[in-house]
Amino acid sequence: MRATARLVARADRHGRTTLAELRGESPLLLRQVPGPGGGVTVYVVGGAAGPLAGDDLRLDVEVGPGAVVRVQTVAASIALPGRPGAVSRMLVRATVAAEAVLHWLPEQLVAAAGCAHIADAQVEVAEGGTLHWRDELICGRHREQPGHAEINTWVDLAGRPLLRQSLTVGPQAPGWAGPAVLGGAPATGSLLVLDPTRPPESPVVRGTLARLPLAGGPATLWTATAPDAHTLRSYLEPDNPENSLTATAGRDSAGRDSAGRDSAGGGEREVVRTG
């Protein structure tokens, strides 16, 4: 299956965000709902199961100067196997103009057993633009080993590279579950916060949650692994991710607190740069 969708947002003379273009086709159906503060919220509704191996999907998002857009999905996406040797692909391309805001906050991608899926995101942000971009991956359904999943994220700020991030899990990625990658955690994700109004933040690692300021602009990357999707989401809430650092205090590296309850965590370690 091949499908494309496109979202174009503009700010009117009153500062309210309007959608100049909103179109899609199954399984990428777009639905607008009222958004806070003059912005708009758009949900991506899956009109069919999948992505199935062999699907080729593309979503384009354009946020014009002064516009505020929040993109979410109504449910998790489950990458499923299809015909032998086929690969499913999802490409998201987004541009964020000066003084514009884009919150990309979909539900998790679940890599089901036997799947072969590649998810690419290419984002261009102009100087003065704001971006919150979250990616979450669940490695297999309940008690299931994942298929092959590759997640690539490229973000440029003012024409310069800000973030290049790639993660591959599954049988074609030796060592993906080892201590150098996910450490056996079935859930992982990241949250990029690019905000010119946000004060600089120092790098911190606490358990399986890390905060890393990026050198290419006023941006912070949060990364985490967790024992389940719910815990992962609690670490990567965009409104105030600093609360996640407090929430992980007193837990060990396996995600257990002093009472033996599961959750990612451990002691805080501030990263000190040298040189």
C-alpha positions as CSV (number, residue, x, y, z in Angstrom):
1,M,0.0,0.0,0.0
2,R,1.2,3.5,-0.8
3,A,-0.3,6.5,0.9
4,T,0.6,10.2,1.5
5,A,-0.8,12.9,3.7
6,R,0.0,16.6,4.0
7,L,-0.6,19.3,6.7
8,V,0.1,23.0,6.1
9,A,-0.5,25.5,8.9
10,R,-0.5,29.3,8.7
11,A,-1.1,32.0,11.3
12,D,-3.8,34.6,10.4
13,R,-3.6,38.3,11.1
14,H,-5.1,37.7,14.6
15,G,-2.4,35.2,15.5
16,R,-4.7,32.2,15.3
17,T,-3.5,29.1,13.5
18,T,-5.4,27.9,10.5
19,L,-4.9,24.9,8.3
20,A,-4.3,25.9,4.7
21,E,-4.1,22.3,3.7
22,L,-5.2,19.1,5.4
23,R,-5.4,15.9,3.3
24,G,-4.6,12.3,3.7
25,E,-5.5,8.8,2.5
26,S,-5.8,5.5,4.2
27,P,-4.1,4.6,6.4
28,L,-2.9,8.2,7.0
29,L,-6.1,10.0,7.7
30,L,-5.8,13.5,9.4
31,R,-8.4,14.9,11.7
32,Q,-8.4,18.4,13.3
33,V,-9.6,19.1,16.8
34,P,-9.6,22.4,18.7
35,G,-6.2,23.3,20.2
36,P,-5.2,25.5,23.2
37,G,-4.1,29.1,22.9
38,G,-5.0,29.7,19.3
39,G,-3.1,26.6,18.0
40,V,-4.5,23.5,16.3
41,T,-4.2,19.8,17.1
42,V,-4.2,17.2,14.4
43,Y,-4.7,13.5,15.0
44,V,-3.3,10.9,12.6
45,V,-6.0,8.2,12.4
46,G,-5.0,4.8,11.1
47,G,-7.5,3.8,8.4
48,A,-6.0,0.3,8.1
49,A,-3.9,-2.1,10.1
50,G,-0.2,-1.8,10.0
51,P,2.2,-0.6,8.7
52,L,2.5,-4.0,6.9
53,A,5.7,-5.0,5.2
54,G,5.5,-3.6,1.7
55,D,3.7,-0.4,2.8
56,D,5.2,2.9,1.7
57,L,3.8,5.8,3.7
58,R,4.7,9.6,3.8
59,L,3.5,12.5,5.8
60,D,4.5,16.1,5.1
61,V,4.1,18.8,7.8
62,E,4.6,22.5,7.1
63,V,4.3,25.0,10.0
64,G,4.4,28.6,8.8
65,P,5.6,31.7,10.7
66,G,3.7,32.2,14.0
67,A,1.6,29.0,13.6
68,V,1.3,26.5,16.5
69,V,0.6,22.8,15.6
70,R,0.4,19.7,17.8
71,V,0.4,16.3,16.0
72,Q,-0.7,13.2,17.8
73,T,-2.0,9.7,16.9
74,V,-5.1,8.1,18.3
75,A,-3.3,4.8,19.0
76,A,0.0,3.0,18.8
77,S,1.2,1.8,15.4
78,I,2.0,-1.9,15.1
79,A,4.6,-2.8,12.5
80,L,3.5,-6.2,11.1
81,P,5.0,-8.7,8.8
82,G,3.8,-9.0,5.2
83,R,5.0,-10.7,2.1
84,P,8.4,-12.4,2.4
85,G,11.3,-10.0,1.8
86,A,9.2,-6.9,1.9
87,V,9.9,-3.8,4.1
88,S,7.5,-1.2,5.3
89,R,8.5,2.4,5.3
90,M,7.2,5.5,7.0
91,L,8.7,8.9,6.1
92,V,7.8,12.1,8.0
93,R,9.1,15.4,6.6
94,A,8.5,18.5,8.6
95,T,9.5,22.2,8.3
96,V,9.1,24.7,11.1
97,A,9.4,28.4,10.2
98,A,10.7,31.2,12.5
99,E,8.4,31.9,15.4
100,A,6.5,28.7,14.6
101,V,5.9,25.8,17.0
102,L,5.5,22.1,16.2
103,H,4.8,19.4,18.8
104,W,5.2,16.0,17.3
105,L,3.9,13.6,20.0
106,P,2.6,10.3,18.5
107,E,1.9,7.1,20.4
108,Q,4.4,4.4,20.4
109,L,5.6,2.3,17.5
110,V,5.4,-1.5,18.3
111,A,7.8,-3.7,16.4
112,A,5.9,-7.0,16.2
113,A,7.6,-10.3,15.6
114,G,8.6,-10.8,12.0
115,C,8.1,-7.2,10.9
116,A,10.6,-5.3,8.7
117,H,10.1,-1.6,9.2
118,I,12.0,1.6,8.6
119,A,10.8,4.9,10.0
120,D,12.6,8.1,8.8
121,A,12.0,11.6,10.1
122,Q,13.6,14.7,8.4
123,V,12.9,18.0,10.1
124,E,14.1,21.5,9.2
125,V,13.6,24.2,11.8
126,A,14.3,27.9,11.0
127,E,16.1,30.2,13.5
128,G,13.6,31.1,16.2
129,G,11.4,28.1,15.7
130,T,10.3,25.7,18.4
131,L,10.2,21.9,18.2
132,H,9.2,19.1,20.5
133,W,9.8,15.8,18.8
134,R,9.2,12.5,20.5
135,D,9.9,9.0,19.3
136,E,9.0,5.8,21.3
137,L,9.7,2.2,20.3
138,I,8.3,-0.9,22.0
139,C,10.3,-4.0,21.1
140,G,7.7,-6.7,20.5
141,R,4.2,-7.3,21.9
142,H,3.7,-9.0,25.2
143,R,6.3,-11.8,25.6
144,E,7.3,-11.5,22.0
145,Q,10.7,-10.8,20.4
146,P,10.6,-7.9,18.0
147,G,11.1,-8.1,14.2
148,H,13.5,-5.7,12.4
149,A,12.9,-2.0,13.1
150,E,15.1,0.9,12.2
151,I,14.3,4.4,13.5
152,N,16.2,7.4,11.9
153,T,15.8,11.0,13.0
154,W,17.5,14.0,11.3
155,V,16.9,17.5,12.6
156,D,18.5,20.6,11.1
157,L,18.4,24.1,12.7
158,A,18.9,27.1,10.4
159,G,20.4,24.9,7.8
160,R,22.9,23.2,10.1
161,P,22.8,19.7,11.5
162,L,21.4,19.6,15.1
163,L,20.6,15.9,15.6
164,R,21.4,12.7,13.7
165,Q,20.1,9.7,15.6
166,S,19.5,6.1,14.5
167,L,18.4,2.9,16.4
168,T,18.0,-0.6,15.0
169,V,16.5,-3.5,16.9
170,G,15.7,-7.1,16.0
171,P,17.4,-10.2,14.6
172,Q,19.4,-8.2,12.0
173,A,20.9,-6.0,14.6
174,P,23.4,-8.0,16.7
175,G,23.7,-6.7,20.3
176,W,20.7,-4.5,20.2
177,A,19.5,-5.8,23.6
178,G,22.9,-5.8,25.2
179,P,24.3,-3.4,27.7
180,A,25.7,-1.1,25.0
181,V,22.3,-0.4,23.5
182,L,19.0,-1.2,25.4
183,G,20.3,-3.3,28.2
184,G,17.4,-5.7,27.9
185,A,14.8,-3.0,28.2
186,P,11.8,-3.6,25.9
187,A,10.8,0.1,25.6
188,T,13.0,3.0,24.5
189,G,12.5,6.5,23.3
190,S,13.7,10.1,23.0
191,L,12.3,13.6,23.3
192,L,14.0,16.5,21.6
193,V,13.1,19.9,23.0
194,L,14.3,22.8,20.8
195,D,13.1,26.1,22.3
196,P,14.9,29.4,22.0
197,T,13.2,30.7,25.2
198,R,14.3,27.8,27.3
199,P,17.4,28.4,29.6
200,P,20.5,26.1,29.0
201,E,20.5,22.8,30.9
202,S,23.4,20.7,32.1
203,P,23.9,17.1,31.1
204,V,22.5,14.6,33.7
205,V,22.2,10.8,33.8
206,R,19.9,9.2,36.3
207,G,19.4,5.5,35.9
208,T,18.1,4.9,32.4
209,L,17.0,8.5,31.8
210,A,19.5,10.9,30.4
211,R,19.4,14.7,29.6
212,L,21.9,15.9,27.0
213,P,22.2,19.5,25.8
214,L,23.0,19.7,22.1
215,A,25.8,21.8,20.8
216,G,24.0,23.0,17.6
217,G,21.4,25.2,19.2
218,P,19.1,25.9,22.2
219,A,18.1,22.2,22.4
220,T,18.0,19.3,24.8
221,L,17.7,15.7,24.0
222,W,16.1,13.3,26.6
223,T,16.6,9.6,26.1
224,A,15.3,6.7,28.2
225,T,14.8,3.0,28.4
226,A,12.0,1.4,30.5
227,P,10.4,-1.9,31.4
228,D,7.1,-0.9,29.7
229,A,5.4,1.7,27.6
230,H,3.6,3.4,30.5
231,T,6.9,4.0,32.4
232,L,8.6,5.2,29.2
233,R,5.9,7.7,28.6
234,S,6.2,9.1,32.1
235,Y,9.8,9.9,31.4
236,L,9.2,11.6,28.1
237,E,6.3,13.9,28.8
238,P,7.2,17.2,27.0
239,D,5.6,19.7,29.3
240,N,8.0,19.2,32.1
241,P,10.5,16.4,31.6
242,E,12.6,17.6,34.5
243,N,10.0,15.9,36.8
244,S,11.1,12.6,35.4
245,L,14.5,13.1,36.9
246,T,13.0,13.5,40.3
247,A,10.7,10.6,39.8
248,T,13.5,8.2,39.1
249,A,15.4,9.0,42.3
250,G,16.2,6.0,44.5
251,R,15.8,3.3,41.9
252,D,18.4,0.9,40.7
253,S,19.7,0.5,37.2
254,A,17.4,-2.5,36.6
255,G,14.4,-0.2,37.2
256,R,13.5,-1.3,40.7
257,D,12.9,1.0,43.6
258,S,13.9,0.2,47.2
259,A,10.7,-2.0,47.6
260,G,11.6,-4.0,44.5
261,R,9.0,-2.4,42.2
262,D,9.9,-2.1,38.6
263,S,10.6,1.3,36.9
264,A,13.7,2.7,35.3
265,G,16.0,4.7,37.5
266,G,19.0,4.9,39.6
267,G,21.2,7.6,41.2
268,E,21.7,10.9,39.5
269,R,25.1,11.5,37.9
270,E,26.0,14.9,36.5
271,V,28.1,14.7,33.4
272,V,31.2,16.9,33.5
273,R,32.8,18.0,30.3
274,T,36.5,18.3,30.0
275,G,38.9,19.6,27.4
